[in-house]
Amino acid sequence: MTSPAGPPPTGGGSGEQKRLKLLAVTACPTGIAHTYMAAEKLSQAAESRGIGMKVETQGSIGAENVLDDNDVSTADGIIVAADKDVDLSRFVGKRVLTVGVAEGIHHPEQLIERVRSAPVHQPGGASAPAAGAGGGKERSVGYKALMNGVSYMIPFVVVGGLLIAISLSLGGHTDPSGGLVIPKDSFWMDVNNIGVIGFTLMVPILSGYIAYAIGDRPALVPGMIGGWIANTGSLYDSKAGAGFIGAIVTGFLAGYLVLWIKKVKVPKFVQPIMPIIVIPIVATTALGLFFIYVIGKPISWVFEHLTDWLSGMTGTSAVLLGAILGLMIAFDMGGPVNKTAFLFGAGLIATGNQTVMGMCAAAIPVMPLGQGLATLIRKRLYTEQERETGLAALFMGCFGISEGAIPFAAARPAQVIPANMLGGAVAGAIAGVAGVEDAVPHGGPIVAVLGAVSGVPMFFVAVVIGTVVTALTTVALVDLSERKRRGEAVLGVPTAGPEPVLVAAGAAVTPGAGAVVAEKVVREPVAASVATAEVLSGYLTARTVKVELDAADKEAAVREMAGLLARSGEVADVDELVATALRREAQGTTGLGEGIAVPHAKTDAVSAPVVGFARSAEGIEWGSLDGTRARLVFMIAVPEAAAGDEHLRILALLSRKLMDAGFRERLMAAPDERAVLDVLGEIQ
């Protein structure tokens, strides 16, 4: 947006300030409102100083008010207030100041002063570094890079895994010498090959986009090629490649290697070709050779000796051997440790020993089945994308495709890998005790259904128990991690104020139609004279306004606000609305600072967009950027299918208006619902 020029400032230097023209870019990865709040604050600060400013906002709705070449060419400086990567290549030769989005909200005046002495952006310079997410505990650059890689990898895992599973189930049959076999030159073999391509690409994609998040575009090629090398054991004399763990290593190595190369001073005539020729070639060659000659050889040596060690254990306790094989199968899901155990079991089939493969076969499906089950047990701990991936993992697990759990392990290695290993060890040990045998080198329920397993009942007992152990352990560890991250008490449930039962789960809420509504709602009827007042296209009405919240903490406040929205008659399932809003809070606080919180949810628990507003005199701890307690709480809920830009439009309107201190004061001072609605009516 371009702020109108205000009156010229008085005092020395006013002529210089009148000529000053600044640009800004604001962006945040999750809290959409922070993007617009920072834009509004920067515009207000510039206007008060008589400085022209245009702000480009990069929210989930896409880039708005985009800075064009003419804007950049005439600008005296650019402020980038962002918590995600922003491409700075268009600002070469201009003074560029990069900070987190919170700085744009809380210190816009300081940024305007600092940008005038900021360093000039050079060709081939890095993107604006991602700062902490809006509110809550800041995520490290490494964590964000890992999540970037995982988000791009997930579609490859799902597509590849499901195509392989479908081809095996519809076109495969058991073969004593070859496991589950699909006839060559058949239609299902073509489907299988397409799935294999997806699986082959998922590892370099993970590595490439981790590198991209750290070193920008020049790091993409070395990251992807490095990931391919890590996954191709034949390049360094290993029967099994380094898998997704190797890809994580190459991704970080490539990203930071590119950052280091960018710092090398080169002649000006070389600078234009650095990001597209020199850096990719140098980084790719160095990383590839380093992995093949330095990292790859030790990997090969370790897993050769692991195989020898396992061979020496065949006469020991079946429980111990099964547990060790289960641990190895579950550790890296198709990686070198997994393949070492698998190849050991498969190699013994030809000697007549089928019990070792039986232990492996029971452990193989536990990871994807366990992670999929975890997303069903505690939905609030997972994003919508993770829950969809969980359903795909359940399907893949049934067909013995352990890679279905990789997205979860890559995203939360400290929680998921130990849980996988525990469940795998339990499944392997039970199968070992029961003497389960598998005649083909494959695992999962599919081999039992197709008749390749002896001792089928105990095989399924082992799989089910291992799956449940993995799911419950994962849920416990992830929940513990989230509580620590949010600063909540680790032991027990956070203390909450009185929480009336708002609406029965699944009940349609229509005032006066016999719906089960909270007692407090019944005791606070909305006056008929104001019931028809509407704000924000009718999404916020007198029915969804409350002068004073009863809740004392964030979770209780979200529940109370959900009950308030239920008065509209548009909420079909309050419990699901609450769960969705809390999952959103777990991704990053919706506390915006300045005493404001805007919890929001996209869910089919509501049949139409609805907005509620309530105040808290004492304020509620919301993890806000500036540490203030939330006194003005807006809650937005929109249907999943109809979310589109409407959800973001509402957020943008609210966040911009709430930056007006006078508006906030009038909102706090309004004595009743009617007065509150009159103030809210100023939002255009």
ChimeraX attribute file (.defattr): number of C-alpha atoms within 10 A of each C-alpha:
attribute: neighborCount
match mode: 1-to-1
recipient: residues
	/A:1	17
	/A:2	15
	/A:3	19
	/A:4	15
	/A:5	15
	/A:6	14
	/A:7	12
	/A:8	15
	/A:9	15
	/A:10	9
	/A:11	7
	/A:12	8
	/A:13	9
	/A:14	14
	/A:15	12
	/A:16	9
	/A:17	15
	/A:18	17
	/A:19	12
	/A:20	19
	/A:21	19
	/A:22	25
	/A:23	25
	/A:24	26
	/A:25	27
	/A:26	31
	/A:27	29
	/A:28	28
	/A:29	21
	/A:30	20
	/A:31	27
	/A:32	23
	/A:33	27
	/A:34	33
	/A:35	31
	/A:36	29
	/A:37	28
	/A:38	32
	/A:39	28
	/A:40	25
	/A:41	20
	/A:42	30
	/A:43	24
	/A:44	20
	/A:45	19
	/A:46	25
	/A:47	19
	/A:48	16
	/A:49	20
	/A:50	22
	/A:51	25
	/A:52	21
	/A:53	25
	/A:54	23
	/A:55	26
	/A:56	22
	/A:57	26
	/A:58	22
	/A:59	21
	/A:60	15
	/A:61	14
	/A:62	9
	/A:63	14
	/A:64	13
	/A:65	13
	/A:66	15
	/A:67	18
	/A:68	10
	/A:69	11
	/A:70	8
	/A:71	15
	/A:72	19
	/A:73	13
	/A:74	13
	/A:75	19
	/A:76	17
	/A:77	27
	/A:78	29
	/A:79	25
	/A:80	27
	/A:81	32
	/A:82	32
	/A:83	27
	/A:84	24
	/A:85	19
	/A:86	20
	/A:87	14
	/A:88	20
	/A:89	15
	/A:90	14
	/A:91	20
	/A:92	16
	/A:93	15
	/A:94	20
	/A:95	20
	/A:96	26
	/A:97	22
	/A:98	24
	/A:99	19
	/A:100	23
	/A:101	29
	/A:102	27
	/A:103	20
	/A:104	28
	/A:105	26
	/A:106	18
	/A:107	14
	/A:108	23
	/A:109	18
	/A:110	12
	/A:111	22
	/A:112	23
	/A:113	10
	/A:114	14
	/A:115	19
	/A:116	17
	/A:117	12
	/A:118	17
	/A:119	13
	/A:120	15
	/A:121	19
	/A:122	16
	/A:123	19
	/A:124	21
	/A:125	19
	/A:126	23
	/A:127	18
	/A:128	22
	/A:129	22
	/A:130	26
	/A:131	23
	/A:132	22
	/A:133	26
	/A:134	31
	/A:135	23
	/A:136	22
	/A:137	16
	/A:138	14
	/A:139	15
	/A:140	13
	/A:141	16
	/A:142	13
	/A:143	13
	/A:144	20
	/A:145	24
	/A:146	24
	/A:147	20
	/A:148	21
	/A:149	28
	/A:150	25
	/A:151	18
	/A:152	18
	/A:153	25
	/A:154	21
	/A:155	16
	/A:156	22
	/A:157	28
	/A:158	26
	/A:159	18
	/A:160	26
	/A:161	27
	/A:162	22
	/A:163	23
	/A:164	24
	/A:165	24
	/A:166	18
	/A:167	19
	/A:168	21
	/A:169	17
	/A:170	10
	/A:171	18
	/A:172	19
	/A:173	17
	/A:174	20
	/A:175	14
	/A:176	14
	/A:177	13
	/A:178	14
	/A:179	19
	/A:180	21
	/A:181	16
	/A:182	22
	/A:183	11
	/A:184	9
	/A:185	8
	/A:186	11
	/A:187	12
	/A:188	21
	/A:189	19
	/A:190	15
	/A:191	18
	/A:192	24
	/A:193	15
	/A:194	16
	/A:195	24
	/A:196	19
	/A:197	13
	/A:198	22
	/A:199	22
	/A:200	17
	/A:201	19
	/A:202	30
	/A:203	31
	/A:204	32
	/A:205	26
	/A:206	32
	/A:207	40
	/A:208	33
	/A:209	31
	/A:210	36
	/A:211	36
	/A:212	26
	/A:213	27
	/A:214	30
	/A:215	28
	/A:216	24
	/A:217	21
	/A:218	27
	/A:219	31
	/A:220	27
	/A:221	23
	/A:222	32
	/A:223	36
	/A:224	28
	/A:225	24
	/A:226	35
	/A:227	32
	/A:228	26
	/A:229	27
	/A:230	31
	/A:231	25
	/A:232	19
	/A:233	21
	/A:234	15
	/A:235	16
	/A:236	21
	/A:237	15
	/A:238	20
	/A:239	17
	/A:240	24
	/A:241	27
	/A:242	29
	/A:243	26
	/A:244	27
	/A:245	25
	/A:246	25
	/A:247	30
	/A:248	29
	/A:249	19
	/A:250	30
	/A:251	36
	/A:252	25
	/A:253	22
	/A:254	35
	/A:255	28
	/A:256	17
	/A:257	22
	/A:258	29
	/A:259	20
	/A:260	12
	/A:261	17
	/A:262	20
	/A:263	11
	/A:264	7
	/A:265	9
	/A:266	10
	/A:267	6
	/A:268	9
	/A:269	8
	/A:270	12
	/A:271	17
	/A:272	12
	/A:273	13
	/A:274	19
	/A:275	22
	/A:276	14
	/A:277	12
	/A:278	15
	/A:279	22
	/A:280	22
	/A:281	16
	/A:282	15
	/A:283	24
	/A:284	23
	/A:285	14
	/A:286	15
	/A:287	21
	/A:288	22
	/A:289	14
	/A:290	13
	/A:291	21
	/A:292	20
	/A:293	12
	/A:294	12
	/A:295	16
	/A:296	24
	/A:297	16
	/A:298	14
	/A:299	21
	/A:300	21
	/A:301	12
	/A:302	13
	/A:303	19
	/A:304	15
	/A:305	12
	/A:306	15
	/A:307	15
	/A:308	11
	/A:309	11
	/A:310	16
	/A:311	13
	/A:312	9
	/A:313	12
	/A:314	12
	/A:315	8
	/A:316	9
	/A:317	12
	/A:318	22
	/A:319	20
	/A:320	16
	/A:321	22
	/A:322	29
	/A:323	26
	/A:324	22
	/A:325	32
	/A:326	33
	/A:327	28
	/A:328	25
	/A:329	34
	/A:330	33
	/A:331	24
	/A:332	27
	/A:333	27
	/A:334	23
	/A:335	21
	/A:336	28
	/A:337	25
	/A:338	23
	/A:339	21
	/A:340	23
	/A:341	25
	/A:342	25
	/A:343	16
	/A:344	19
	/A:345	27
	/A:346	25
	/A:347	16
	/A:348	17
	/A:349	21
	/A:350	13
	/A:351	8
	/A:352	9
	/A:353	17
	/A:354	23
	/A:355	25
	/A:356	28
	/A:357	33
	/A:358	32
	/A:359	38
	/A:360	39
	/A:361	33
	/A:362	38
	/A:363	38
	/A:364	34
	/A:365	36
	/A:366	41
	/A:367	40
	/A:368	35
	/A:369	33
	/A:370	33
	/A:371	36
	/A:372	29
	/A:373	24
	/A:374	25
	/A:375	23
	/A:376	15
	/A:377	13
	/A:378	17
	/A:379	18
	/A:380	21
	/A:381	23
	/A:382	20
	/A:383	16
	/A:384	17
	/A:385	10
	/A:386	19
	/A:387	21
	/A:388	14
	/A:389	24
	/A:390	27
	/A:391	20
	/A:392	21
	/A:393	32
	/A:394	22
	/A:395	22
	/A:396	29
	/A:397	30
	/A:398	21
	/A:399	24
	/A:400	26
	/A:401	27
	/A:402	27
	/A:403	27
	/A:404	32
	/A:405	31
	/A:406	28
	/A:407	29
	/A:408	24
	/A:409	25
	/A:410	21
	/A:411	18
	/A:412	18
	/A:413	14
	/A:414	14
	/A:415	20
	/A:416	27
	/A:417	24
	/A:418	19
	/A:419	29
	/A:420	34
	/A:421	27
	/A:422	23
	/A:423	33
	/A:424	37
	/A:425	33
	/A:426	28
	/A:427	34
	/A:428	38
	/A:429	29
	/A:430	25
	/A:431	33
	/A:432	28
	/A:433	18
	/A:434	20
	/A:435	20
	/A:436	25
	/A:437	25
	/A:438	32
	/A:439	26
	/A:440	26
	/A:441	26
	/A:442	26
	/A:443	29
	/A:444	25
	/A:445	21
	/A:446	21
	/A:447	24
	/A:448	19
	/A:449	10
	/A:450	13
	/A:451	14
	/A:452	23
	/A:453	24
	/A:454	17
	/A:455	15
	/A:456	18
	/A:457	12
	/A:458	18
	/A:459	29
	/A:460	17
	/A:461	16
	/A:462	28
	/A:463	29
	/A:464	19
	/A:465	18
	/A:466	31
	/A:467	31
	/A:468	18
	/A:469	22
	/A:470	32
	/A:471	28
	/A:472	19
	/A:473	22
	/A:474	27
	/A:475	23
	/A:476	15
	/A:477	17
	/A:478	20
	/A:479	17
	/A:480	16
	/A:481	16
	/A:482	15
	/A:483	17
	/A:484	13
	/A:485	14
	/A:486	16
	/A:487	12
	/A:488	14
	/A:489	12
	/A:490	13
	/A:491	8
	/A:492	7
	/A:493	9
	/A:494	14
	/A:495	12
	/A:496	13
	/A:497	13
	/A:498	11
	/A:499	16
	/A:500	15
	/A:501	15
	/A:502	21
	/A:503	22
	/A:504	16
	/A:505	14
	/A:506	13
	/A:507	15
	/A:508	22
	/A:509	24
	/A:510	17
	/A:511	14
	/A:512	7
	/A:513	9
	/A:514	10
	/A:515	14
	/A:516	17
	/A:517	22
	/A:518	18
	/A:519	11
	/A:520	14
	/A:521	16
	/A:522	11
	/A:523	8
	/A:524	9
	/A:525	11
	/A:526	17
	/A:527	12
	/A:528	10
	/A:529	9
	/A:530	15
	/A:531	15
	/A:532	11
	/A:533	17
	/A:534	18
	/A:535	18
	/A:536	18
	/A:537	11
	/A:538	12
	/A:539	19
	/A:540	25
	/A:541	25
	/A:542	24
	/A:543	24
	/A:544	26
	/A:545	24
	/A:546	21
	/A:547	19
	/A:548	15
	/A:549	21
	/A:550	17
	/A:551	20
	/A:552	18
	/A:553	17
	/A:554	21
	/A:555	22
	/A:556	22
	/A:557	24
	/A:558	23
	/A:559	23
	/A:560	24
	/A:561	28
	/A:562	27
	/A:563	27
	/A:564	25
	/A:565	30
	/A:566	29
	/A:567	23
	/A:568	21
	/A:569	18
	/A:570	20
	/A:571	32
	/A:572	21
	/A:573	22
	/A:574	27
	/A:575	19
	/A:576	21
	/A:577	28
	/A:578	25
	/A:579	20
	/A:580	25
	/A:581	25
	/A:582	21
	/A:583	18
	/A:584	23
	/A:585	26
	/A:586	19
	/A:587	19
	/A:588	22
	/A:589	24
	/A:590	28
	/A:591	32
	/A:592	29
	/A:593	24
	/A:594	21
	/A:595	22
	/A:596	25
	/A:597	26
	/A:598	21
	/A:599	24
	/A:600	24
	/A:601	25
	/A:602	22
	/A:603	25
	/A:604	20
	/A:605	24
	/A:606	24
	/A:607	19
	/A:608	18
	/A:609	24
	/A:610	25
	/A:611	24
	/A:612	26
	/A:613	27
	/A:614	23
	/A:615	21
	/A:616	21
	/A:617	14
	/A:618	12
	/A:619	19
	/A:620	26
	/A:621	17
	/A:622	28
	/A:623	25
	/A:624	22
	/A:625	23
	/A:626	16
	/A:627	16
	/A:628	18
	/A:629	22
	/A:630	26
	/A:631	23
	/A:632	25
	/A:633	24
	/A:634	22
	/A:635	23
	/A:636	23
	/A:637	29
	/A:638	26
	/A:639	20
	/A:640	17
	/A:641	10
	/A:642	15
	/A:643	17
	/A:644	13
	/A:645	12
	/A:646	13
	/A:647	22
	/A:648	16
	/A:649	15
	/A:650	18
	/A:651	22
	/A:652	19
	/A:653	16
	/A:654	20
	/A:655	24
	/A:656	19
	/A:657	19
	/A:658	22
	/A:659	21
	/A:660	13
	/A:661	11
	/A:662	11
	/A:663	16
	/A:664	19
	/A:665	12
	/A:666	15
	/A:667	20
	/A:668	18
	/A:669	12
	/A:670	15
	/A:671	11
	/A:672	12
	/A:673	23
	/A:674	18
	/A:675	16
	/A:676	21
	/A:677	21
	/A:678	16
	/A:679	19
	/A:680	22
	/A:681	14
	/A:682	11
	/A:683	15
	/A:684	10
